[in-house]
Amino acid sequence: KKEPIYMFRIGVKFFNLGVFFLLSAPFLAAVFLLISSVLSCLNSEINYFQDKSNRVFILSSIVIISTTFLSHIYHTENNVIDGYKPLVNWIGILNWIPYFYFFWTFQKFLDSSVLRKNTAINLINGSIPLLLTIIGQYWFGWHGPFKALNGLLIWFQRPIIPEGGVSGLFNNQNHAGSWLVIIFPFLIACMNQISQSKLQKFVVSFLISLVVIFIYLTKSRNALLGSILSLQLFYQSKYSLIFLIIFALLMISLILLNDIFKKELFFGNFSNLSFNLESFPRFSILKESINFIIERPFIGWGSASFPLLFISRKSEWYGHSHNIFIELAISYGLISAALIGYAIFSIIFKSFKSIYLLKQFSGKKEKSHPYHFDKAWWTATTVLLFSQLFDIQYFDFRIGMIFWILLSGLSKIKTPIN
């Protein structure tokens, strides 16, 4: 009877070590998370197929492997895309199928509000290197890249270009902004639970201030709008989903208007307002993405095919389609995109109901209960998913892994008091 409890505690420690090192040392984090995942699997009393989401992900895995095989044959025989690499097509599977397994095994370590709260605090503590590297990058001119362990650990620390923003140890400012937005609601949750300690209030307030300033310094529209959305989702209740829909429409408008006004008004003729929509990047990407899907709706083109397809048609390079589900449909077909989208949004909506509509605490009880961290957990997951509808940072291992960790924890929020 004692052995499963002991193994569980060891698994929790490895899991939290993985979360702590995920940002600063992703290779080390992957080792810890893999060990915790194996321990969870060996000591799990729950059948994998009992969870409806797991059944959907299994079906998605079959579809992804099948379409990857068919795409491999198609490209090998027809040579329709210059630069196509069969190995890349197969490696792309790692962006999805292993995460389906982690989604299930990590649930054991996120099965209560207290466990999720401890994980969130480890995530915040592990994010301190990002804040420090941004300080060094912006105020002291630190730049790298800094490498260790024969290149297994890299902090990019790029010099800031005039039109760019801070990126810290990330390679891209949008990725840095995305990570800051992830930890933002958890810091707010910490502030809501501090009662007496003035030192704790000062430290958390200082960290929140740094995160807000650095989100602005990334110059990432996704991150800036995501921080505003985080505040709204965290502090609102049953109206949050309505606000999310309105906010999505507003964000789409802002992104498209930015493309239009930047090209036609600021650099074009003010008297000529007859826009050619195909000349704007977002419209062009969306139109071509839809065309790619229509050409191969059920099988897709294979992993990482979008940039090769786009440059062959438009002679321009874009690394992705700027929407995670469109990217899925282009790579593996509409069936896989629909299945994975259904599973993810189902978890989002069910946990929303549990957190905002069923959990009711009042006065001191709400102050002491980890309820705020469950709200922050839902907010961070939703805002991260929302940002992937307009830009994709998911293929960075750190952001992809934290997304599935957040989704795994969210799937365990099912009852009024958890």
Secondary structure, DSSP 8 states (H G I E B T S, - for coil): -HHHHHHHHHHHHHHHHHHHHTTT-HHHHHHHHHHHHHHHHHT--S-GGGSHHHHHHHHHHHHHHHHHHHHHHHHHHH--STT--HHHHHHGGGGTHHHHHHHHHGGGGGSSHHHHHHHHHHHHHHTHHHHHHHHHHHHS-----EEEGGGTEEE------TT----TTSSSHHHHHHHHHHHHHHHHHHHHH--S-HHHHHHHHHHHHHHHHHHHHTT-HHHHHHHHHHHHHHH--TTHHHHHHHHHHHHHHHHHHHHHIIIIISSS-TT-----GGGSHHHHHHHHHHHHHHHSTTT---TT-HHHHHHHHHS---SS-S-HHHHHHHHH-HHHHHHHHHHHHHHHHHHHIIIIII----HHHHHHSTHHHHHHHHHHHHHHHHHTTTS--TTSHHHHHHHHHHHHHHHT--SS--
